[in-house]
Structures are given as structure tokens and as C-alpha cells.
Amino acid sequence: MNRKSALALKYRDFDFEVKAVEKDGFFSGYGSVFGVVDSYREIVAPGAFAASLAARSAKGRKLPVLWQHQSDKPLGVYEVAKEDATGLYLEGRLLVDDVVQAREAHALMKAGAVTGLSIGYYVQADSYDEKERIRTLTKLQLEETSLVTFPANDAARVESVKSRIARGDALTLPEFESFLREAGFSKSQAAAIAGRGYKHLLDRSESGPAQAPDLLQALQGMRF
């Protein structure tokens, strides 16, 4: 595993199998499921979250429920976050009596409009099977979890975006900003880079975003 992958905050999306959504904001279900090869050809191994969850518990820090990965929009907390034989089991409570966004998220969950869970984490240890071309994530530092509208938004995934770049497709400004966020830049850094640098290159390209060879060549040389 290279050093950069260990330091970059990554996001992982799941169809959140909600077991219950109660009137008081309580909900439960599984996020990460162990032993399943995902679209990244990665597997989360049993025990991957154990050390991170134990460290958080020892400090008395609850895992926050965020809205769409926005750190300034917490919706509540997870009262239970633990591993079992299936995966990462969560019991959360949305603060429906005190937070407007939490009430809205609660209504959307009950209606089935929000069915995604996305976790933010750092990779601390992994292994790679060259033959099968599968990476097994063995130790993850869990930072936050978010309720998301689209749990499988491929345009926002680093690997998908890198594939589009390799094909010679340019990105929209929001797509490039999301790309930078998942590559490890903070929200403010990504916005500054995308807004000042990338936007300038797109604007000065005579043939438009889809045909900006100088920009695409630079992006194709990026390694994460």
C-alpha cells in the first residue's frame, strides 16, 4: 500500500439496508458488509473497523451522522456502531426535535427517497492479490458516516473519474471538485483548486470542456 492511499480520506457508498425507522428518529441497519467484492474490486475484511471503533469509544466520542458528507450539517449520532459477523452494524438517532435538516432527512428516509449510506475513512492497512486483482482492506479509520441520496453515484468516485480521464473525457467543475475531495483534499482546498485553476483552463479552452487536450494530458498524469 502506498503512503498516499493511507493518508487520503476516502468515501465508500452503500445501499443502506435500513431495518427500522422510528418516529423519534431512531434507525438501524448495516452499512459495510464483510467479504463482498465491490465495484472498486475491494473487500472489507472482518475486524477492519475494530481498532477505530475501540479508540473512539475509549475517548467517549460518538460517530456523527452527517448529511451528504457536509461536516457543518450533522443530523445526529450513532448510539451503536459495532462489528458483527455480517459487517458494520449501526443504530443511529436523528435529532428530529432539534435539527431541521434531521427532520427532513427522517421524512425522506421513511418515504424511501434516501436509501444510501456513505462512510468517510482512512486506509491504514490492506493487502493486494495480484492474481485476482482484488484489494482487501484490513484496517480502516472510520471518520464519519453520511446519509446520501445517491449511494452509487459513479461520477463522484475516484476510480470512475480516473477512467473517464483515461478515455479522454473532461470533467464538469462539480465533478472535478468531488474528484479532489475523494483524492484527499479538504472541501475548501478542492473548491479553491477547481474554482481558480480548473475553471480557468476550461474557460480558455477554445473547443470547450470535452475537448481540452492540454488539461486532459495534465490530469492523465496525476497519480493517487
Rosetta blueprint (number, residue, H / E / L):
1 M L
2 N L
3 R H
4 K H
5 S H
6 A H
7 L H
8 A L
9 L E
10 K E
11 Y E
12 R E
13 D E
14 F E
15 D E
16 F L
17 E E
18 V E
19 K E
20 A E
21 V E
22 E L
23 K L
24 D L
25 G L
26 F E
27 F E
28 S E
29 G E
30 Y E
31 G E
32 S E
33 V E
34 F L
35 G L
36 V L
37 V L
38 D L
39 S L
40 Y L
41 R L
42 E E
43 I E
44 V E
45 A L
46 P L
47 G L
48 A L
49 F L
50 A H
51 A H
52 S H
53 L H
54 A H
55 A H
56 R H
57 S H
58 A H
59 K L
60 G L
61 R L
62 K L
63 L E
64 P E
65 V E
66 L E
67 W E
68 Q L
69 H L
70 Q E
71 S E
72 D E
73 K E
74 P E
75 L E
76 G E
77 V E
78 Y E
79 E E
80 V E
81 A E
82 K E
83 E E
84 D L
85 A L
86 T L
87 G E
88 L E
89 Y E
90 L E
91 E E
92 G E
93 R E
94 L E
95 L L
96 V L
97 D L
98 D L
99 V L
100 V H
101 Q H
102 A H
103 R H
104 E H
105 A H
106 H H
107 A H
108 L H
109 M H
110 K H
111 A H
112 G L
113 A L
114 V L
115 T L
116 G E
117 L E
118 S E
119 I E
120 G E
121 Y E
122 Y E
123 V E
124 Q E
125 A E
126 D E
127 S E
128 Y E
129 D E
130 E L
131 K L
132 E L
133 R L
134 I E
135 R E
136 T E
137 L E
138 T E
139 K E
140 L E
141 Q E
142 L E
143 E E
144 E E
145 T E
146 S E
147 L E
148 V E
149 T L
150 F L
151 P L
152 A L
153 N L
154 D H
155 A H
156 A H
157 R L
158 V H
159 E H
160 S H
161 V H
162 K H
163 S H
164 R H
165 I H
166 A H
167 R H
168 G L
169 D L
170 A L
171 L L
172 T L
173 L H
174 P H
175 E H
176 F H
177 E H
178 S H
179 F H
180 L H
181 R H
182 E H
183 A L
184 G L
185 F L
186 S L
187 K H
188 S H
189 Q H
190 A H
191 A H
192 A H
193 I H
194 A H
195 G H
196 R H
197 G H
198 Y H
199 K H
200 H H
201 L H
202 L H
203 D H
204 R H
205 S L
206 E L
207 S L
208 G L
209 P H
210 A H
211 Q H
212 A L
213 P H
214 D H
215 L H
216 L H
217 Q H
218 A H
219 L H
220 Q H
221 G L
222 M L
223 R L
224 F L
